[in-house]
């Protein structure tokens, strides 16, 4: 049977704060990328920022799962 690691409350709060910072940066960078795409192409053609949004989104979901689902109290 696998041993579960017990984490103190201070570490949990630190990890949650880290996730929220990650989320804010994700949102701001994606807004900037879409604004740049819109400015350069007038919204026509392939929306290339979607690749960054999707790829980084996978990492963000993984970060969420680790912090809010798998982190044990």
MARLODREN-897508 format. One record per atom (N, C-alpha, C, O, CB): residue number from 1; residue in one letter; chain; atom name; x negated, z negated, y negated. Coordinates in nm, 4 decimals. Glycine has a CB too. Layout:
<recs>
+-----+----+----+----+----------+----------+----------+
:   i : aa : ch : at :        u :        w :        v :
+-----+----+----+----+----------+----------+----------+
: NUM :  A :  A : CA :        X :        Z :        Y :
...
+-----+----+----+----+----------+----------+----------+
</recs>
This chain:
<recs>
+-----+----+----+----+----------+----------+----------+
:   i : aa : ch : at :        u :        w :        v :
+-----+----+----+----+----------+----------+----------+
:   1 :  X :  A :  N :  -0.0836 :   0.0000 :   0.1175 :
:   1 :  X :  A : CA :   0.0000 :   0.0000 :   0.0000 :
:   1 :  X :  A :  C :  -0.0888 :   0.0000 :  -0.1247 :
:   1 :  X :  A :  O :  -0.1886 :  -0.0717 :  -0.1304 :
:   1 :  X :  A : CB :   0.0955 :  -0.1215 :   0.0007 :
:   2 :  X :  A :  N :  -0.0523 :   0.0794 :  -0.2225 :
:   2 :  X :  A : CA :  -0.1325 :   0.0914 :  -0.3441 :
:   2 :  X :  A :  C :  -0.1148 :  -0.0308 :  -0.4325 :
:   2 :  X :  A :  O :  -0.0057 :  -0.0867 :  -0.4437 :
:   2 :  X :  A : CB :  -0.0947 :   0.2181 :  -0.4213 :
:   3 :  X :  A :  N :  -0.2238 :  -0.0705 :  -0.4944 :
:   3 :  X :  A : CA :  -0.2192 :  -0.1817 :  -0.5886 :
:   3 :  X :  A :  C :  -0.1720 :  -0.1309 :  -0.7234 :
:   3 :  X :  A :  O :  -0.2194 :  -0.0279 :  -0.7716 :
:   3 :  X :  A : CB :  -0.3575 :  -0.2500 :  -0.6011 :
:   4 :  X :  A :  N :  -0.0791 :  -0.2025 :  -0.7844 :
:   4 :  X :  A : CA :  -0.0312 :  -0.1654 :  -0.9164 :
:   4 :  X :  A :  C :  -0.1100 :  -0.2419 :  -1.0215 :
:   4 :  X :  A :  O :  -0.1333 :  -0.3621 :  -1.0084 :
:   4 :  X :  A : CB :   0.1202 :  -0.1928 :  -0.9302 :
:   5 :  X :  A :  N :  -0.1502 :  -0.1710 :  -1.1252 :
:   5 :  X :  A : CA :  -0.2270 :  -0.2317 :  -1.2318 :
:   5 :  X :  A :  C :  -0.1319 :  -0.2939 :  -1.3332 :
:   5 :  X :  A :  O :  -0.0419 :  -0.2268 :  -1.3837 :
:   5 :  X :  A : CB :  -0.3191 :  -0.1280 :  -1.2990 :
:   6 :  X :  A :  N :  -0.1513 :  -0.4207 :  -1.3629 :
:   6 :  X :  A : CA :  -0.0693 :  -0.4902 :  -1.4612 :
:   6 :  X :  A :  C :  -0.1356 :  -0.4751 :  -1.5977 :
:   6 :  X :  A :  O :  -0.2555 :  -0.4990 :  -1.6125 :
:   6 :  X :  A : CB :  -0.0508 :  -0.6413 :  -1.4236 :
:   7 :  X :  A :  N :  -0.0568 :  -0.4352 :  -1.6969 :
:   7 :  X :  A : CA :  -0.1082 :  -0.4104 :  -1.8302 :
:   7 :  X :  A :  C :  -0.0446 :  -0.5095 :  -1.9268 :
:   7 :  X :  A :  O :   0.0755 :  -0.5355 :  -1.9196 :
:   7 :  X :  A : CB :  -0.0808 :  -0.2643 :  -1.8742 :
:   8 :  X :  A :  N :  -0.1258 :  -0.5653 :  -2.0178 :
:   8 :  X :  A : CA :  -0.0715 :  -0.6624 :  -2.1124 :
:   8 :  X :  A :  C :   0.0072 :  -0.5921 :  -2.2240 :
:   8 :  X :  A :  O :  -0.0027 :  -0.4708 :  -2.2429 :
:   8 :  X :  A : CB :  -0.1850 :  -0.7475 :  -2.1726 :
:   9 :  X :  A :  N :   0.0844 :  -0.6713 :  -2.2959 :
:   9 :  X :  A : CA :   0.1747 :  -0.6193 :  -2.3989 :
:   9 :  X :  A :  C :   0.0987 :  -0.5513 :  -2.5131 :
:   9 :  X :  A :  O :   0.1464 :  -0.4524 :  -2.5688 :
:   9 :  X :  A : CB :   0.2609 :  -0.7323 :  -2.4545 :
:  10 :  X :  A :  N :  -0.0170 :  -0.6027 :  -2.5475 :
:  10 :  X :  A : CA :  -0.0963 :  -0.5446 :  -2.6555 :
:  10 :  X :  A :  C :  -0.1392 :  -0.4018 :  -2.6198 :
:  10 :  X :  A :  O :  -0.1363 :  -0.3129 :  -2.7050 :
:  10 :  X :  A : CB :  -0.2202 :  -0.6322 :  -2.6848 :
:  11 :  X :  A :  N :  -0.1777 :  -0.3806 :  -2.4973 :
:  11 :  X :  A : CA :  -0.2181 :  -0.2473 :  -2.4521 :
:  11 :  X :  A :  C :  -0.0989 :  -0.1520 :  -2.4516 :
:  11 :  X :  A :  O :  -0.1124 :  -0.0353 :  -2.4881 :
:  11 :  X :  A : CB :  -0.2809 :  -0.2547 :  -2.3118 :
:  12 :  X :  A :  N :   0.0166 :  -0.2011 :  -2.4105 :
:  12 :  X :  A : CA :   0.1375 :  -0.1183 :  -2.4089 :
:  12 :  X :  A :  C :   0.1729 :  -0.0726 :  -2.5497 :
:  12 :  X :  A :  O :   0.2045 :   0.0444 :  -2.5714 :
:  12 :  X :  A : CB :   0.2555 :  -0.1954 :  -2.3468 :
:  13 :  X :  A :  N :   0.1675 :  -0.1659 :  -2.6467 :
:  13 :  X :  A : CA :   0.1977 :  -0.1303 :  -2.7851 :
:  13 :  X :  A :  C :   0.0967 :  -0.0300 :  -2.8398 :
:  13 :  X :  A :  O :   0.1334 :   0.0614 :  -2.9137 :
:  13 :  X :  A : CB :   0.1999 :  -0.2553 :  -2.8728 :
:  14 :  X :  A :  N :  -0.0294 :  -0.0468 :  -2.8040 :
:  14 :  X :  A : CA :  -0.1339 :   0.0458 :  -2.8469 :
:  14 :  X :  A :  C :  -0.1090 :   0.1857 :  -2.7899 :
:  14 :  X :  A :  O :  -0.1250 :   0.2853 :  -2.8604 :
:  14 :  X :  A : CB :  -0.2723 :  -0.0058 :  -2.8036 :
:  15 :  X :  A :  N :  -0.0706 :   0.1928 :  -2.6644 :
:  15 :  X :  A : CA :  -0.0435 :   0.3218 :  -2.6011 :
:  15 :  X :  A :  C :   0.0802 :   0.3887 :  -2.6613 :
:  15 :  X :  A :  O :   0.0812 :   0.5102 :  -2.6813 :
:  15 :  X :  A : CB :  -0.0250 :   0.3037 :  -2.4502 :
:  16 :  X :  A :  N :   0.1839 :   0.3105 :  -2.6901 :
:  16 :  X :  A : CA :   0.3039 :   0.3667 :  -2.7533 :
:  16 :  X :  A :  C :   0.2725 :   0.4204 :  -2.8922 :
:  16 :  X :  A :  O :   0.3197 :   0.5274 :  -2.9306 :
:  16 :  X :  A : CB :   0.4147 :   0.2608 :  -2.7619 :
:  17 :  X :  A :  N :   0.1924 :   0.3453 :  -2.9670 :
:  17 :  X :  A : CA :   0.1522 :   0.3901 :  -3.1005 :
:  17 :  X :  A :  C :   0.0737 :   0.5213 :  -3.0895 :
:  17 :  X :  A :  O :   0.0941 :   0.6134 :  -3.1686 :
:  17 :  X :  A : CB :   0.0669 :   0.2810 :  -3.1720 :
:  18 :  X :  A :  N :  -0.0147 :   0.5285 :  -2.9923 :
:  18 :  X :  A : CA :  -0.0913 :   0.6508 :  -2.9710 :
:  18 :  X :  A :  C :  -0.0022 :   0.7693 :  -2.9401 :
:  18 :  X :  A :  O :  -0.0277 :   0.8805 :  -2.9863 :
:  18 :  X :  A : CB :  -0.1903 :   0.6313 :  -2.8593 :
:  19 :  X :  A :  N :   0.1031 :   0.7458 :  -2.8613 :
:  19 :  X :  A : CA :   0.1959 :   0.8545 :  -2.8303 :
:  19 :  X :  A :  C :   0.2685 :   0.9020 :  -2.9552 :
:  19 :  X :  A :  O :   0.2811 :   1.0224 :  -2.9776 :
:  19 :  X :  A : CB :   0.2971 :   0.8099 :  -2.7249 :
:  20 :  X :  A :  N :   0.3166 :   0.8079 :  -3.0374 :
:  20 :  X :  A : CA :   0.3902 :   0.8465 :  -3.1581 :
:  20 :  X :  A :  C :   0.3014 :   0.9217 :  -3.2567 :
:  20 :  X :  A :  O :   0.3479 :   1.0141 :  -3.3235 :
:  20 :  X :  A : CB :   0.4493 :   0.7231 :  -3.2255 :
:  21 :  X :  A :  N :   0.1742 :   0.8833 :  -3.2667 :
:  21 :  X :  A : CA :   0.0803 :   0.9576 :  -3.3500 :
:  21 :  X :  A :  C :   0.0627 :   1.0993 :  -3.2946 :
:  21 :  X :  A :  O :   0.0615 :   1.1963 :  -3.3703 :
:  21 :  X :  A : CB :  -0.0562 :   0.8844 :  -3.3573 :
:  22 :  X :  A :  N :   0.0492 :   1.1103 :  -3.1630 :
:  22 :  X :  A : CA :   0.0365 :   1.2403 :  -3.0968 :
:  22 :  X :  A :  C :   0.1596 :   1.3264 :  -3.1270 :
:  22 :  X :  A :  O :   0.1460 :   1.4450 :  -3.1570 :
:  22 :  X :  A : CB :   0.0188 :   1.2222 :  -2.9433 :
:  23 :  X :  A :  N :   0.2776 :   1.2684 :  -3.1193 :
:  23 :  X :  A : CA :   0.4018 :   1.3413 :  -3.1444 :
:  23 :  X :  A :  C :   0.4092 :   1.3909 :  -3.2888 :
:  23 :  X :  A :  O :   0.4476 :   1.5053 :  -3.3126 :
:  23 :  X :  A : CB :   0.5224 :   1.2525 :  -3.1134 :
:  24 :  X :  A :  N :   0.3729 :   1.3063 :  -3.3850 :
:  24 :  X :  A : CA :   0.3773 :   1.3457 :  -3.5259 :
:  24 :  X :  A :  C :   0.2796 :   1.4599 :  -3.5527 :
:  24 :  X :  A :  O :   0.3137 :   1.5559 :  -3.6219 :
:  24 :  X :  A : CB :   0.3450 :   1.2254 :  -3.6167 :
:  25 :  X :  A :  N :   0.1587 :   1.4499 :  -3.4985 :
:  25 :  X :  A : CA :   0.0601 :   1.5564 :  -3.5166 :
:  25 :  X :  A :  C :   0.1095 :   1.6855 :  -3.4524 :
:  25 :  X :  A :  O :   0.0930 :   1.7932 :  -3.5097 :
:  25 :  X :  A : CB :  -0.0761 :   1.5155 :  -3.4568 :
:  26 :  X :  A :  N :   0.1697 :   1.6760 :  -3.3347 :
:  26 :  X :  A : CA :   0.2255 :   1.7931 :  -3.2657 :
:  26 :  X :  A :  C :   0.3296 :   1.8627 :  -3.3537 :
:  26 :  X :  A :  O :   0.3274 :   1.9848 :  -3.3692 :
:  26 :  X :  A : CB :   0.2889 :   1.7516 :  -3.1306 :
:  27 :  X :  A :  N :   0.4189 :   1.7851 :  -3.4099 :
:  27 :  X :  A : CA :   0.5249 :   1.8420 :  -3.4941 :
:  27 :  X :  A :  C :   0.4660 :   1.9070 :  -3.6188 :
:  27 :  X :  A :  O :   0.5026 :   2.0194 :  -3.6530 :
:  27 :  X :  A : CB :   0.6263 :   1.7333 :  -3.5341 :
:  28 :  X :  A :  N :   0.3753 :   1.8373 :  -3.6869 :
:  28 :  X :  A : CA :   0.3181 :   1.8904 :  -3.8109 :
:  28 :  X :  A :  C :   0.2361 :   2.0173 :  -3.7863 :
:  28 :  X :  A :  O :   0.2479 :   2.1140 :  -3.8615 :
:  28 :  X :  A : CB :   0.2308 :   1.7846 :  -3.8776 :
:  29 :  X :  A :  N :   0.1544 :   2.0174 :  -3.6831 :
:  29 :  X :  A : CA :   0.0735 :   2.1357 :  -3.6532 :
:  29 :  X :  A :  C :   0.1626 :   2.2535 :  -3.6161 :
:  29 :  X :  A :  O :   0.1367 :   2.3662 :  -3.6584 :
:  29 :  X :  A : CB :  -0.0256 :   2.1064 :  -3.5393 :
:  30 :  X :  A :  N :   0.2667 :   2.2289 :  -3.5379 :
:  30 :  X :  A : CA :   0.3554 :   2.3395 :  -3.4998 :
:  30 :  X :  A :  C :   0.4333 :   2.3926 :  -3.6191 :
:  30 :  X :  A :  O :   0.4563 :   2.5132 :  -3.6287 :
:  30 :  X :  A : CB :   0.4522 :   2.2947 :  -3.3909 :
:  31 :  X :  A :  N :   0.4742 :   2.3054 :  -3.7097 :
:  31 :  X :  A : CA :   0.5392 :   2.3529 :  -3.8326 :
:  31 :  X :  A :  C :   0.4431 :   2.4435 :  -3.9093 :
:  31 :  X :  A :  O :   0.4821 :   2.5496 :  -3.9581 :
:  31 :  X :  A : CB :   0.5843 :   2.2329 :  -3.9219 :
:  32 :  X :  A :  N :   0.3183 :   2.4010 :  -3.9192 :
:  32 :  X :  A : CA :   0.2178 :   2.4822 :  -3.9878 :
:  32 :  X :  A :  C :   0.1942 :   2.6163 :  -3.9200 :
:  32 :  X :  A :  O :   0.1828 :   2.7186 :  -3.9874 :
:  32 :  X :  A : CB :   0.0878 :   2.4067 :  -3.9960 :
:  33 :  X :  A :  N :   0.1868 :   2.6169 :  -3.7886 :
:  33 :  X :  A : CA :   0.1653 :   2.7421 :  -3.7159 :
:  33 :  X :  A :  C :   0.2824 :   2.8389 :  -3.7334 :
:  33 :  X :  A :  O :   0.2621 :   2.9584 :  -3.7551 :
:  33 :  X :  A : CB :   0.1435 :   2.7134 :  -3.5675 :
:  34 :  X :  A :  N :   0.4049 :   2.7869 :  -3.7238 :
:  34 :  X :  A : CA :   0.5212 :   2.8733 :  -3.7404 :
:  34 :  X :  A :  C :   0.5330 :   2.9220 :  -3.8845 :
:  34 :  X :  A :  O :   0.5740 :   3.0356 :  -3.9079 :
:  34 :  X :  A : CB :   0.6486 :   2.7996 :  -3.6990 :
:  35 :  X :  A :  N :   0.4975 :   2.8372 :  -3.9817 :
:  35 :  X :  A : CA :   0.5000 :   2.8797 :  -4.1217 :
:  35 :  X :  A :  C :   0.3980 :   2.9908 :  -4.1443 :
:  35 :  X :  A :  O :   0.4264 :   3.0878 :  -4.2145 :
:  35 :  X :  A : CB :   0.4715 :   2.7602 :  -4.2158 :
:  36 :  X :  A :  N :   0.2792 :   2.9771 :  -4.0850 :
:  36 :  X :  A : CA :   0.1767 :   3.0796 :  -4.0981 :
:  36 :  X :  A :  C :   0.2234 :   3.2114 :  -4.0345 :
:  36 :  X :  A :  O :   0.2071 :   3.3187 :  -4.0927 :
:  36 :  X :  A : CB :   0.0453 :   3.0321 :  -4.0332 :
:  37 :  X :  A :  N :   0.2809 :   3.2016 :  -3.9159 :
:  37 :  X :  A : CA :   0.3314 :   3.3209 :  -3.8480 :
:  37 :  X :  A :  C :   0.4397 :   3.3888 :  -3.9331 :
:  37 :  X :  A :  O :   0.4399 :   3.5109 :  -3.9487 :
:  37 :  X :  A : CB :   0.3876 :   3.2842 :  -3.7082 :
:  38 :  X :  A :  N :   0.5303 :   3.3092 :  -3.9871 :
:  38 :  X :  A : CA :   0.6388 :   3.3637 :  -4.0674 :
:  38 :  X :  A :  C :   0.5843 :   3.4296 :  -4.1939 :
:  38 :  X :  A :  O :   0.6290 :   3.5374 :  -4.2331 :
:  38 :  X :  A : CB :   0.7394 :   3.2536 :  -4.1035 :
:  39 :  X :  A :  N :   0.4881 :   3.3640 :  -4.2568 :
:  39 :  X :  A : CA :   0.4286 :   3.4177 :  -4.3794 :
:  39 :  X :  A :  C :   0.3559 :   3.5499 :  -4.3530 :
:  39 :  X :  A :  O :   0.3673 :   3.6440 :  -4.4316 :
:  39 :  X :  A : CB :   0.3315 :   3.3157 :  -4.4403 :
:  40 :  X :  A :  N :   0.2821 :   3.5568 :  -4.2434 :
:  40 :  X :  A : CA :   0.2023 :   3.6760 :  -4.2141 :
:  40 :  X :  A :  C :   0.2843 :   3.7928 :  -4.1614 :
:  40 :  X :  A :  O :   0.2495 :   3.9084 :  -4.1855 :
:  40 :  X :  A : CB :   0.0960 :   3.6421 :  -4.1147 :
:  41 :  X :  A :  N :   0.3936 :   3.7642 :  -4.0893 :
:  41 :  X :  A : CA :   0.4683 :   3.8730 :  -4.0242 :
:  41 :  X :  A :  C :   0.6124 :   3.8861 :  -4.0721 :
:  41 :  X :  A :  O :   0.6841 :   3.9742 :  -4.0246 :
:  41 :  X :  A : CB :   0.4682 :   3.8523 :  -3.8756 :
:  42 :  X :  A :  N :   0.6562 :   3.8031 :  -4.1626 :
:  42 :  X :  A : CA :   0.7964 :   3.7995 :  -4.2064 :
:  42 :  X :  A :  C :   0.8921 :   3.7770 :  -4.0897 :
:  42 :  X :  A :  O :   1.0060 :   3.8236 :  -4.0918 :
:  42 :  X :  A : CB :   0.8324 :   3.9293 :  -4.2779 :
:  43 :  X :  A :  N :   0.8448 :   3.7050 :  -3.9881 :
:  43 :  X :  A : CA :   0.9290 :   3.6697 :  -3.8745 :
:  43 :  X :  A :  C :   0.9503 :   3.7820 :  -3.7746 :
:  43 :  X :  A :  O :   1.0375 :   3.7728 :  -3.6883 :
:  43 :  X :  A : CB :   1.0602 :   3.6237 :  -3.9235 :
:  44 :  X :  A :  N :   0.8719 :   3.8869 :  -3.7856 :
:  44 :  X :  A : CA :   0.8871 :   3.9998 :  -3.6937 :
:  44 :  X :  A :  C :   0.7793 :   3.9956 :  -3.5865 :
:  44 :  X :  A :  O :   0.6731 :   3.9363 :  -3.6057 :
:  44 :  X :  A : CB :   0.8814 :   4.1335 :  -3.7699 :
:  45 :  X :  A :  N :   0.8072 :   4.0581 :  -3.4755 :
:  45 :  X :  A : CA :   0.7094 :   4.0660 :  -3.3682 :
:  45 :  X :  A :  C :   0.7098 :   3.9407 :  -3.2819 :
:  45 :  X :  A :  O :   0.7971 :   3.8544 :  -3.2912 :
:  45 :  X :  A : CB :   0.5714 :   4.0889 :  -3.4254 :
:  46 :  X :  A :  N :   0.6076 :   3.9355 :  -3.1975 :
:  46 :  X :  A : CA :   0.5958 :   3.8238 :  -3.1035 :
:  46 :  X :  A :  C :   0.5616 :   3.6950 :  -3.1766 :
:  46 :  X :  A :  O :   0.4680 :   3.6921 :  -3.2565 :
:  46 :  X :  A : CB :   0.4894 :   3.8538 :  -2.9971 :
:  47 :  X :  A :  N :   0.6351 :   3.5907 :  -3.1506 :
:  47 :  X :  A : CA :   0.6107 :   3.4601 :  -3.2125 :
:  47 :  X :  A :  C :   0.4960 :   3.3917 :  -3.1379 :
:  47 :  X :  A :  O :   0.5187 :   3.3092 :  -3.0494 :
:  47 :  X :  A : CB :   0.7404 :   3.3709 :  -3.2104 :
:  48 :  X :  A :  N :   0.3729 :   3.4269 :  -3.1747 :
:  48 :  X :  A : CA :   0.2558 :   3.3762 :  -3.1026 :
:  48 :  X :  A :  C :   0.2413 :   3.2237 :  -3.1032 :
:  48 :  X :  A :  O :   0.1781 :   3.1709 :  -3.0117 :
:  48 :  X :  A : CB :   0.1328 :   3.4362 :  -3.1612 :
:  49 :  X :  A :  N :   0.2957 :   3.1500 :  -3.2001 :
:  49 :  X :  A : CA :   0.2809 :   3.0040 :  -3.1932 :
:  49 :  X :  A :  C :   0.3519 :   2.9417 :  -3.0723 :
:  49 :  X :  A :  O :   0.3253 :   2.8267 :  -3.0371 :
:  49 :  X :  A : CB :   0.3346 :   2.9416 :  -3.3204 :
:  50 :  X :  A :  N :   0.4410 :   3.0168 :  -3.0097 :
:  50 :  X :  A : CA :   0.5123 :   2.9626 :  -2.8942 :
:  50 :  X :  A :  C :   0.4155 :   2.9263 :  -2.7823 :
:  50 :  X :  A :  O :   0.4421 :   2.8342 :  -2.7050 :
:  50 :  X :  A : CB :   0.6160 :   3.0630 :  -2.8435 :
:  51 :  X :  A :  N :   0.3034 :   2.9979 :  -2.7727 :
:  51 :  X :  A : CA :   0.2065 :   2.9676 :  -2.6676 :
:  51 :  X :  A :  C :   0.1441 :   2.8298 :  -2.6893 :
:  51 :  X :  A :  O :   0.1267 :   2.7531 :  -2.5946 :
:  51 :  X :  A : CB :   0.0968 :   3.0754 :  -2.6630 :
:  52 :  X :  A :  N :   0.1110 :   2.7993 :  -2.8139 :
:  52 :  X :  A : CA :   0.0566 :   2.6673 :  -2.8470 :
:  52 :  X :  A :  C :   0.1627 :   2.5597 :  -2.8291 :
:  52 :  X :  A :  O :   0.1351 :   2.4530 :  -2.7742 :
:  52 :  X :  A : CB :   0.0028 :   2.6652 :  -2.9912 :
:  53 :  X :  A :  N :   0.2834 :   2.5877 :  -2.8751 :
:  53 :  X :  A : CA :   0.3923 :   2.4916 :  -2.8623 :
:  53 :  X :  A :  C :   0.4171 :   2.4576 :  -2.7157 :
:  53 :  X :  A :  O :   0.4336 :   2.3408 :  -2.6806 :
:  53 :  X :  A : CB :   0.5203 :   2.5465 :  -2.9266 :
:  54 :  X :  A :  N :   0.4197 :   2.5583 :  -2.6311 :
:  54 :  X :  A : CA :   0.4454 :   2.5368 :  -2.4895 :
:  54 :  X :  A :  C :   0.3298 :   2.4624 :  -2.4211 :
:  54 :  X :  A :  O :   0.3514 :   2.3641 :  -2.3503 :
:  54 :  X :  A : CB :   0.4698 :   2.6703 :  -2.4203 :
:  55 :  X :  A :  N :   0.2090 :   2.5101 :  -2.4430 :
:  55 :  X :  A : CA :   0.0928 :   2.4480 :  -2.3785 :
:  55 :  X :  A :  C :   0.0715 :   2.3047 :  -2.4206 :
:  55 :  X :  A :  O :   0.0512 :   2.2168 :  -2.3368 :
:  55 :  X :  A : CB :  -0.0308 :   2.5268 :  -2.4085 :
:  56 :  X :  A :  N :   0.0761 :   2.2809 :  -2.5500 :
:  56 :  X :  A : CA :   0.0580 :   2.1455 :  -2.6016 :
:  56 :  X :  A :  C :   0.1772 :   2.0583 :  -2.5628 :
:  56 :  X :  A :  O :   0.1624 :   1.9381 :  -2.5408 :
:  56 :  X :  A : CB :   0.0400 :   2.1475 :  -2.7552 :
:  57 :  X :  A :  N :   0.2948 :   2.1191 :  -2.5547 :
:  57 :  X :  A : CA :   0.4146 :   2.0454 :  -2.5140 :
:  57 :  X :  A :  C :   0.4021 :   1.9884 :  -2.3734 :
:  57 :  X :  A :  O :   0.4517 :   1.8791 :  -2.3457 :
:  57 :  X :  A : CB :   0.5364 :   2.1355 :  -2.5218 :
:  58 :  X :  A :  N :   0.3366 :   2.0615 :  -2.2854 :
:  58 :  X :  A : CA :   0.3132 :   2.0106 :  -2.1500 :
:  58 :  X :  A :  C :   0.2293 :   1.8833 :  -2.1562 :
:  58 :  X :  A :  O :   0.2592 :   1.7846 :  -2.0889 :
:  58 :  X :  A : CB :   0.2429 :   2.1177 :  -2.0622 :
:  59 :  X :  A :  N :   0.1242 :   1.8867 :  -2.2375 :
:  59 :  X :  A : CA :   0.0408 :   1.7678 :  -2.2551 :
:  59 :  X :  A :  C :   0.1162 :   1.6529 :  -2.3182 :
:  59 :  X :  A :  O :   0.0950 :   1.5374 :  -2.2814 :
:  59 :  X :  A : CB :  -0.0792 :   1.8007 :  -2.3391 :
:  60 :  X :  A :  N :   0.2039 :   1.6825 :  -2.4123 :
:  60 :  X :  A : CA :   0.2836 :   1.5794 :  -2.4778 :
:  60 :  X :  A :  C :   0.3808 :   1.5146 :  -2.3796 :
:  60 :  X :  A :  O :   0.3988 :   1.3929 :  -2.3815 :
:  60 :  X :  A : CB :   0.3600 :   1.6386 :  -2.5963 :
:  61 :  X :  A :  N :   0.4427 :   1.5942 :  -2.2951 :
:  61 :  X :  A : CA :   0.5325 :   1.5401 :  -2.1928 :
:  61 :  X :  A :  C :   0.4551 :   1.4512 :  -2.0950 :
:  61 :  X :  A :  O :   0.5033 :   1.3452 :  -2.0551 :
:  61 :  X :  A : CB :   0.6032 :   1.6545 :  -2.1167 :
:  62 :  X :  A :  N :   0.3363 :   1.4949 :  -2.0574 :
:  62 :  X :  A : CA :   0.2524 :   1.4137 :  -1.9679 :
:  62 :  X :  A :  C :   0.2162 :   1.2811 :  -2.0338 :
:  62 :  X :  A :  O :   0.2190 :   1.1763 :  -1.9692 :
:  62 :  X :  A : CB :   0.1239 :   1.4905 :  -1.9292 :
:  63 :  X :  A :  N :   0.1823 :   1.2858 :  -2.1619 :
:  63 :  X :  A : CA :   0.1502 :   1.1632 :  -2.2363 :
:  63 :  X :  A :  C :   0.2717 :   1.0706 :  -2.2395 :
:  63 :  X :  A :  O :   0.2582 :   0.9499 :  -2.2194 :
:  63 :  X :  A : CB :   0.1041 :   1.1969 :  -2.3809 :
:  64 :  X :  A :  N :   0.3902 :   1.1265 :  -2.2647 :
:  64 :  X :  A : CA :   0.5136 :   1.0473 :  -2.2657 :
:  64 :  X :  A :  C :   0.5355 :   0.9798 :  -2.1305 :
:  64 :  X :  A :  O :   0.5653 :   0.8605 :  -2.1242 :
:  64 :  X :  A : CB :   0.6347 :   1.1361 :  -2.3009 :
:  65 :  X :  A :  N :   0.5207 :   1.0560 :  -2.0232 :
:  65 :  X :  A : CA :   0.5430 :   1.0010 :  -1.8892 :
:  65 :  X :  A :  C :   0.4475 :   0.8857 :  -1.8596 :
:  65 :  X :  A :  O :   0.4881 :   0.7831 :  -1.8050 :
:  65 :  X :  A : CB :   0.5268 :   1.1105 :  -1.7835 :
:  66 :  X :  A :  N :   0.3214 :   0.9028 :  -1.8956 :
:  66 :  X :  A : CA :   0.2228 :   0.7981 :  -1.8697 :
:  66 :  X :  A :  C :   0.2577 :   0.6719 :  -1.9474 :
:  66 :  X :  A :  O :   0.2534 :   0.5620 :  -1.8921 :
:  66 :  X :  A : CB :   0.0814 :   0.8461 :  -1.9069 :
:  67 :  X :  A :  N :   0.2923 :   0.6865 :  -2.0750 :
:  67 :  X :  A : CA :   0.3133 :   0.5693 :  -2.1595 :
:  67 :  X :  A :  C :   0.4477 :   0.5012 :  -2.1305 :
:  67 :  X :  A :  O :   0.4531 :   0.3786 :  -2.1217 :
:  67 :  X :  A : CB :   0.3059 :   0.6094 :  -2.3066 :
:  68 :  X :  A :  N :   0.5550 :   0.5774 :  -2.1158 :
:  68 :  X :  A : CA :   0.6868 :   0.5169 :  -2.1079 :
:  68 :  X :  A :  C :   0.7422 :   0.5028 :  -1.9646 :
:  68 :  X :  A :  O :   0.8351 :   0.4253 :  -1.9422 :
:  68 :  X :  A : CB :   0.7816 :   0.5976 :  -2.1895 :
:  69 :  X :  A :  N :   0.6872 :   0.5753 :  -1.8700 :
:  69 :  X :  A : CA :   0.7391 :   0.5702 :  -1.7345 :
:  69 :  X :  A :  C :   0.6420 :   0.5009 :  -1.6375 :
:  69 :  X :  A :  O :   0.6810 :   0.4106 :  -1.5634 :
:  69 :  X :  A : CB :   0.7692 :   0.7107 :  -1.6862 :
:  70 :  X :  A :  N :   0.5160 :   0.5441 :  -1.6390 :
:  70 :  X :  A : CA :   0.4220 :   0.4961 :  -1.5379 :
:  70 :  X :  A :  C :   0.3413 :   0.3725 :  -1.5768 :
:  70 :  X :  A :  O :   0.2817 :   0.3081 :  -1.4905 :
:  70 :  X :  A : CB :   0.3284 :   0.6045 :  -1.5045 :
:  71 :  X :  A :  N :   0.3387 :   0.3387 :  -1.7048 :
:  71 :  X :  A : CA :   0.2635 :   0.2211 :  -1.7486 :
:  71 :  X :  A :  C :   0.3409 :   0.0959 :  -1.7073 :
:  71 :  X :  A :  O :   0.4553 :   0.0758 :  -1.7482 :
:  71 :  X :  A : CB :   0.2393 :   0.2238 :  -1.9038 :
:  72 :  X :  A :  N :   0.2773 :   0.0133 :  -1.6267 :
:  72 :  X :  A : CA :   0.3452 :  -0.1056 :  -1.5721 :
:  72 :  X :  A :  C :   0.3209 :  -0.2269 :  -1.6608 :
:  72 :  X :  A :  O :   0.2122 :  -0.2465 :  -1.7151 :
:  72 :  X :  A : CB :   0.2967 :  -0.1349 :  -1.4284 :
:  73 :  X :  A :  N :   0.4254 :  -0.3072 :  -1.6738 :
:  73 :  X :  A : CA :   0.4141 :  -0.4322 :  -1.7494 :
:  73 :  X :  A :  C :   0.3588 :  -0.5411 :  -1.6610 :
:  73 :  X :  A :  O :   0.3417 :  -0.6544 :  -1.7059 :
:  73 :  X :  A : CB :   0.5500 :  -0.4745 :  -1.8070 :
+-----+----+----+----+----------+----------+----------+
</recs>
